[in-house]
Structures are given as C-alpha cells and as structure tokens.
C-alpha cells in the first residue's frame, strides 16, 4: 500500500457521487491525485470528473472490497452512507474521517451527547421512543419544541415543530424511523457555521464563521464572513477547533450553530465532510474547503484557512433557479458552478454562484442583492 503523504498519481476513493464528491475530485486533480467514486447513481456528478467509478449499492460488500483494493485511501462525501460499510473498507484501507466519526454525526442523540460532553452548549434535548417519553420531554423542555428523527433528516426533512400537545401526538405518529429526539426551540437571531480541517499530525485550520440563510428549509445564501460581533465569530471557531480535536478528526467537518437573541452560540449539528456553507471558499480563499479536505485525507500539510476576499454564496435550487443559467453566465461578477445534474427536480441543489468583494468590504443587504443580479430575492429563516 502507498504510504503517507500520498505521492502524485495515487488514488483517493470517495464514497458518494454527489456535488461534494465532484468538487473534492476537482481539488484532488489539481494536487495530482486521481479519484475513484463509489456510487449507485448512474452518471453521478462526481463520476463526470473522476478517473473511475464503481457503481453499486452501498451495502454491496463484494463491490466495496473491490473498490477498496483499487484505491490508496478512502473518504466520503455525505453522511447517509453505511458506517458498517466504512468499517469493511477500513479493514483494507485508511478511511478519513473514520467510521466512528460518521456514527456520531449520523445519530442526533450521539451527536448531542458528544457536544455536551465536550463542554459545547446546545439546545435542551431529550431522547424519545414512546408517546409517554415525549410527554415527559415536553414537560421538562417546554413548548414550542422541535421533534426530529435521530437519523437521516436533512434540509428540513424528518422534523416537525410542536406548539401544542395535540400537535405532539400527531408529529410522533408521522415521524419515522424511531427513536426520535425532542429539542427545545431556539428563538435564534441568526444561523452560522464553521468549516474546520485537521491533519493527521494534529494541525487544525478553521475558516471564518459564516452566516447561513435559508429558503424553504434549504440553504439559500451564505455570507462570508458572518456579519456578527467578532467575539461571536471567534467563539464559534474555537468550538469548531475543539470538536475537531475531541472527535479525533482527520479530514474536514462543519459545525452548524444557532446564535440566540442574547448572543449565545449554540451548536446544532456536525457534518464530517465538505459542507454547502463552505462553497464560497473555492473562489475567496487561496485553499478551498475541498483542498483542505483532500490535503488532510492524503496526509499533506494543511495551509491556514484564510480568505483573500469577502464573499456571498447563492445556491441554485430546482428548475426555477437553474433556468436562469444563461443569464447567470452572462452576468459580470457572478462566478458560476454547475453540478452536472440532468434532472432539475424541485428542491434539488443544481449549482451555486459566488460573488467576491474586497477583504473587509462585505456590503449590506442592498449591496448584496444588487451584486446577485438575476438571482436577487428574499430568504426565510
């Protein structure tokens, strides 16, 4: 097996074929690496820019072993892969981040427990496996609260806001799979995140905290840096560094935060992979989140996670946004990134654009909307 750091022309295996794998493979190619994608999807976005693809289901053990034998190190690009499958791969090749980190991020109870044990604040929460437990949790936490599946939820799926006891019973009956988790409702002023990388030598590089704004529960805009108090931003970065160290990260992860009305920073969830809120780094930083991810996975030195520009990232979601593509590519100042997906389904992330501003000169709301041109529009929280 090839040692670390990986030499040029070594092969990095990526489990998952979506846009995060695509942009990781593009960063890997710039560093001289080949990528081999494992995905059940035909014509996966990552496969379009990779040297090889194994097309098989994530629980196909024989295919997983063939994939492992064809690569030098393995990573993954989204959480809804099998930790057991990664265990199998880890018997053959290094997996970065490791399967144990994936297990924590896949289960909200394990995730909240880890964060709290590390001394990082979250919303109050309680595990729920029965209606009696939900009633007790509501009595302890209060209403409103959010009932969530412990696994597989994303972009607002797998959760329900509960305002009354009647809504609680309905939500418990509708949400699957169980067990569930009840989280206290945070009356937040803003949402943010920090993307952090950690190398095998323990070097940690954390990007600036960003503000995230949503539309229909899907990330719409990211502002870099977050227009928050500098103390809030640094608190979040320190929390992200602590998570990376405590969890034993080798690779990249994002920590999502709520900032409440009193300025408190509360961790919401972690994602041990490149993150949608880090796409601005491709154009605003000397080394993007994807390059830092590949460097950590390959055992290369980590550069500092610095930016040369302020930036706004705008997601292109569904047929309405991607229909504007001809106008987007014709608009000066919009830096377009297309994910190569052929089916423009509602709610599907199909690309994004970045807009750059001089360092320290992120404009206010009117300036941001003016810079977005044909993509200007409102967001919700």
C-alpha positions in Angstrom: 0.0 0.0 0.0 1.1 3.5 -0.7 2.4 5.4 2.4 1.6 8.9 3.5 1.8 11.6 2.4 0.3 10.2 -0.8 2.5 10.7 -3.8 1.1 12.3 -7.1 -1.0 9.8 -9.1 -2.2 8.0 -6.0 -5.9 7.2 -6.0 -8.4 8.6 -3.5 -11.6 6.7 -3.1 -14.7 8.8 -2.5 -17.9 7.1 -1.2 -20.8 9.0 -2.7 -21.2 10.6 -6.1 -22.8 14.0 -5.5 -21.6 17.5 -5.9 -19.4 17.4 -2.8 -17.6 14.5 -4.3 -17.4 16.3 -7.6 -15.7 19.4 -6.1 -13.5 17.2 -4.0 -12.3 15.3 -7.1 -11.6 18.6 -8.9 -9.5 19.7 -5.9 -7.7 16.4 -5.9 -6.9 16.6 -9.6 -5.2 20.0 -9.0 -3.0 18.3 -6.4 -2.1 15.5 -8.8 -4.4 12.8 -7.5 -6.9 10.5 -9.2 -10.3 9.9 -7.7 -12.4 6.7 -7.8 -16.1 7.2 -7.0 -18.3 4.6 -5.3 -22.0 5.4 -6.0 -25.2 3.6 -7.0 -26.2 6.6 -9.2 -25.8 6.4 -13.0 -23.9 9.5 -14.4 -23.2 10.8 -10.8 -21.9 14.4 -10.7 -18.6 13.2 -9.2 -18.2 10.5 -11.8 -18.1 13.1 -14.5 -14.8 14.5 -13.3 -13.2 11.3 -11.8 -10.8 8.7 -13.2 -13.0 5.7 -12.3 -16.4 4.8 -10.8 -17.7 1.7 -9.1 -21.4 1.7 -9.5 -23.0 -0.4 -6.8 -25.3 -0.2 -3.7 -23.7 1.0 -0.5 -24.4 -2.4 1.1 -22.8 -4.5 -1.6 -19.9 -5.9 0.3 -18.2 -7.5 -2.6 -18.2 -4.3 -4.6 -17.0 -2.3 -1.6 -14.0 -4.7 -1.2 -13.1 -4.4 -4.9 -13.3 -0.6 -4.6 -11.0 -0.7 -1.5 -8.4 -2.7 -3.4 -8.4 -0.2 -6.3 -7.6 2.9 -4.1 -5.0 4.1 -1.6 -7.2 6.0 0.9 -10.9 6.4 1.3 -13.2 9.3 2.3 -16.9 10.0 1.9 -19.0 13.0 0.7 -22.3 12.6 2.6 -23.4 11.1 5.9 -26.2 8.8 4.7 -23.7 6.0 3.8 -23.4 2.9 5.9 -20.9 3.1 8.8 -20.8 -0.7 8.6 -19.7 -0.4 5.0 -17.0 2.0 6.1 -15.9 -0.5 8.7 -15.4 -3.0 6.0 -13.4 -0.6 3.9 -11.3 0.4 6.9 -10.1 -3.2 7.1 -8.4 -2.7 3.8 -7.5 1.0 3.5 -7.4 4.0 5.8 -10.8 5.8 5.9 -10.6 9.5 6.7 -12.6 10.7 8.6 -13.1 7.4 10.4 -16.3 5.3 10.7 -16.6 6.2 14.4 -16.9 9.9 13.5 -19.6 9.1 10.9 -21.5 7.2 13.6 -21.6 10.2 15.9 -22.8 12.5 13.1 -25.5 10.1 11.9 -27.3 9.9 15.2 -28.6 13.1 16.8 -28.6 11.6 20.3 -24.9 10.5 19.9 -24.1 13.9 18.4 -25.7 16.0 21.1 -24.2 13.8 23.8 -20.7 14.2 22.3 -21.1 18.0 22.0 -22.3 18.4 25.6 -19.6 16.1 26.9 -17.1 18.3 25.1 -18.5 21.3 27.0 -20.2 22.8 24.0 -23.7 24.2 24.5 -26.7 23.0 22.5 -30.5 23.5 22.8 -32.0 21.4 25.6 -32.9 17.9 24.3 -34.3 14.5 25.3 -34.5 11.1 23.6 -38.0 10.0 22.7 -39.0 6.4 21.9 -42.6 6.4 23.1 -45.5 8.8 23.5 -45.0 8.7 27.2 -41.4 9.8 26.8 -42.5 12.6 24.5 -45.0 13.8 27.1 -42.3 13.8 29.8 -39.8 15.5 27.5 -42.3 18.3 26.7 -42.9 18.7 30.5 -39.1 19.1 31.0 -38.2 21.2 27.9 -41.5 23.1 27.3 -43.2 24.2 24.1 -42.6 25.2 21.4 -40.1 22.4 20.6 -38.9 20.5 17.6 -39.3 16.7 17.2 -36.8 15.1 14.9 -35.8 11.7 13.7 -32.4 10.8 15.1 -31.2 9.7 11.7 -31.4 10.6 8.0 -33.0 14.0 8.3 -31.7 16.9 6.2 -32.9 20.1 4.5 -35.8 20.3 6.9 -36.9 16.7 6.4 -37.6 14.4 9.3 -38.7 17.0 11.8 -41.8 18.8 13.0 -42.3 22.0 15.1 -44.6 21.3 18.0 -46.6 24.1 19.5 -49.4 22.2 21.3 -49.8 18.7 22.9 -52.2 17.8 20.1 -49.5 18.6 17.6 -47.1 16.4 19.6 -49.3 13.3 19.2 -49.7 13.9 15.5 -46.0 14.5 15.0 -45.0 11.4 16.9 -47.3 9.3 14.7 -46.0 10.7 11.5 -42.2 10.8 12.0 -40.2 7.7 11.1 -37.9 6.0 11.8 -38.0 6.0 15.5 -36.4 6.7 18.1 -36.8 10.4 17.9 -35.3 13.4 19.7 -37.1 16.4 21.1 -35.1 19.7 21.0 -36.0 22.9 22.7 -37.0 25.6 20.2 -34.2 28.2 19.9 -35.5 31.7 19.2 -32.4 32.4 17.2 -31.3 35.7 15.7 -29.2 34.0 13.0 -27.6 30.7 11.9 -24.0 30.2 11.1 -21.3 27.6 10.6 -17.6 27.0 10.7 -15.7 24.6 8.4 -12.6 23.2 10.1 -9.9 20.8 8.8 -7.5 18.7 10.9 -4.5 16.8 9.6 -3.1 13.5 10.8 -0.3 15.5 12.5 -2.9 17.4 14.6 -2.7 20.6 12.7 -6.1 22.4 12.7 -7.2 25.0 10.2 -10.6 26.7 10.7 -12.3 29.0 8.2 -14.1 32.2 9.3 -17.6 31.8 10.6 -20.3 32.4 8.0 -23.9 33.4 8.2 -26.4 31.0 6.6 -29.8 32.0 5.4 -32.5 29.5 4.3 -35.4 29.4 1.9 -37.9 26.5 2.3 -35.6 24.9 4.8 -32.8 24.7 2.2 -29.6 26.8 2.4 -30.1 29.8 0.1 -27.3 32.3 0.9 -24.0 32.2 2.8 -22.3 35.4 3.8 -18.5 35.3 4.5 -17.6 36.4 7.0 -20.7 36.4 9.1 -21.7 40.0 9.9 -21.7 39.2 13.7 -19.8 40.5 16.6 -16.2 39.4 16.3 -16.4 37.7 19.7 -19.3 35.6 18.5 -17.3 34.6 15.4 -14.2 33.6 17.4 -16.3 31.7 19.9 -17.7 29.6 17.1 -14.3 29.0 15.6 -12.9 27.8 18.9 -15.8 25.5 19.3 -15.2 24.0 15.9 -11.5 23.6 16.7 -12.4 21.8 19.9 -14.8 19.5 18.1 -12.1 18.6 15.5 -9.6 17.7 18.3 -12.0 15.9 20.6 -13.5 13.8 17.9 -10.1 12.8 16.5 -10.8 14.2 13.1 -8.5 13.6 10.1 -10.3 15.3 7.3 -12.8 18.1 7.2 -16.0 18.8 9.1 -18.6 21.6 9.5 -20.2 22.7 12.7 -23.6 24.4 12.4 -24.6 27.0 15.0 -27.6 29.0 16.3 -26.9 32.5 17.6 -29.7 33.3 20.0 -31.2 36.8 20.9 -28.7 37.1 23.8 -25.7 36.4 21.6 -25.1 32.9 22.9 -23.6 30.5 20.4 -25.3 27.0 20.5 -24.1 24.1 18.4 -26.8 22.5 16.2 -25.1 19.7 14.4 -21.8 18.5 12.8 -21.1 17.2 9.3 -17.8 15.3 8.8 -17.4 16.3 5.1 -17.2 19.3 2.9 -20.3 21.5 3.5 -22.7 23.6 1.4 -21.9 26.6 3.6 -18.2 26.3 2.6 -18.6 26.6 -1.2 -17.6 30.3 -1.0 -14.0 29.2 -0.2 -13.5 27.9 -3.8 -13.1 31.4 -5.1 -12.4 33.6 -1.9 -9.6 31.6 -0.4 -6.1 30.5 -1.5 -7.0 26.9 -0.5 -10.7 26.0 -0.5 -12.5 23.6 1.9 -12.2 20.9 -0.7 -8.4 21.4 -1.0 -8.0 21.2 2.8 -10.2 18.1 2.9 -8.1 16.4 0.2 -4.8 17.5 1.9 -5.9 16.1 5.2 -7.1 12.8 3.6 -3.8 12.5 1.6 -1.6 13.4 4.6 -0.3 16.6 3.0 0.5 19.7 5.1 -2.5 21.9 5.9 -2.2 25.6 5.0 -4.0 28.2 7.1 -7.7 28.6 6.3 -7.6 32.2 5.3 -9.5 34.3 2.8 -8.3 37.0 0.4 -11.9 38.3 -0.3 -15.3 38.6 1.4 -17.9 36.6 -0.4 -21.6 35.7 -0.8 -22.6 32.2 -2.0 -26.0 31.7 -3.6 -27.4 28.2 -4.1 -29.2 27.3 -7.4 -32.1 25.1 -6.3 -34.7 23.4 -8.5 -35.8 24.2 -12.0 -36.6 27.9 -11.3 -33.1 28.8 -10.3 -31.3 26.7 -12.9 -33.5 28.1 -15.7 -31.6 31.4 -15.1 -28.3 29.7 -16.0 -27.9 31.6 -19.4 -28.4 34.9 -17.6 -26.1 33.8 -14.7 -23.1 33.0 -17.0 -23.7 36.3 -18.9 -23.6 38.5 -15.7 -20.3 40.0 -14.8 -19.3 39.3 -11.2 -21.2 36.0 -10.8 -18.8 33.1 -10.6 -20.9 30.0 -11.7 -20.5 26.4 -10.5 -22.8 23.8 -12.2 -23.1 20.3 -10.7 -23.7 18.4 -13.9 -27.1 17.0 -12.7 -29.6 16.3 -15.6 -32.8 16.2 -13.6 -33.9 19.6 -12.3 -36.3 18.5 -9.6 -37.9 20.9 -7.1 -35.7 21.3 -4.0 -32.6 19.8 -5.7 -29.3 21.6 -5.4 -28.1 22.0 -9.0 -25.3 24.5 -8.6 -24.2 27.7 -6.9 -22.7 31.1 -7.6 -20.1 33.0 -5.7 -19.7 36.8 -5.6 -16.5 38.3 -4.3 -15.9 41.6 -2.5 -12.7 43.2 -1.3 -11.5 41.8 2.1 -13.4 43.5 4.8 -15.9 45.1 2.5 -18.9 42.8 2.5 -21.8 45.1 1.7 -25.1 45.5 3.4 -28.4 44.0 2.2 -29.0 46.3 -0.8 -25.4 45.8 -2.0 -25.7 42.0 -1.8 -28.9 41.9 -3.7 -27.6 44.3 -6.3 -24.5 42.0 -6.8 -26.7 38.9 -7.2 -28.3 40.4 -10.3 -30.8 37.9 -11.8 -30.6 35.9 -8.6 -31.7 38.7 -6.2 -34.6 37.7 -3.9 -35.6 37.1 -0.4 -34.8 34.3 2.1 -36.6 32.9 5.1 -35.1 31.5 8.3 
